[in-house]
């Protein structure tokens, strides 16, 4: 089982980091900076979705508080 995990890890390290290295070579940067950019971008996109969700939930709650159903004059 450990050899399978080691082989998968080795494959991902070899081919996954190669993408960052090639991109860094084309941009004239260090590969570490490219990897950090992708990590920060993934955290930002996850966080941005959660923040949008919270804003929409607050907006809907506020809308429900403002537009309450009023009783009709005919219900008297």
N, C-alpha and C positions, 0 to 999 in steps of 0.2 A: 504494500500500500504506500509506503514512504517513497519508493522509487517512482511510482506513478505521480505522486505530488511533486517530487523533485523534477521529473521530466516536464510536467506541465509548467512549473515555475520557470525552468530553464528556457522553454519555448517562448513563454510570454516575455521574459526579460530580453531574450535575444531579438524577437521580432517587434515587441511593443516599444521598447526603448529606441529601436532603430528608426522609428517614425519621427520621434522627437529629435534624434541626432541629425537626420537628413534635413528636417525643417530648419534646425538651428544652423546647419551648414549653409543652406540657401539664404537665410536671413543674416548670416554673419554674426550670430550670437552664440552664447554657450547653451548646451543642451539642458543644463540645470534650470536656466531661466525660462526656457520653453515649457519644461515640465511644471514648474511653479505656476506659470501663467494658466495652464490647463487645470491645475488643481484649484486655483483661485476662481477661475471662471466657472467650474462646476459647483463650487460652494455658492457663488453669487447667483447662479441660475436656480439652484435649489431654494435658496433663501428668498429670492425675488418672487417665486411662485407662492411661497408660504405667506409672504407679506401681502401680495395681491389678494390671496384668499382671506386674510384677516380684514383687509380694507373692505372687501365686498360683504363679508359677514357683518361688519359694523354698519355699513351703509344700509343693508337690508333691515337690520334691527332698528336703526334710526328711522327708516321709512315706515316701518310698522308702528313706531311710537307716534309719528306725526299724523299719518293717515289712519286714525282709528275709525271704526265704523260708528257712525252717529245714528241715534235712534230716529226713526221717522216721525213726523208730526201725526201721521195716521195711526200710529201704534197706541195712542192715548186712549 
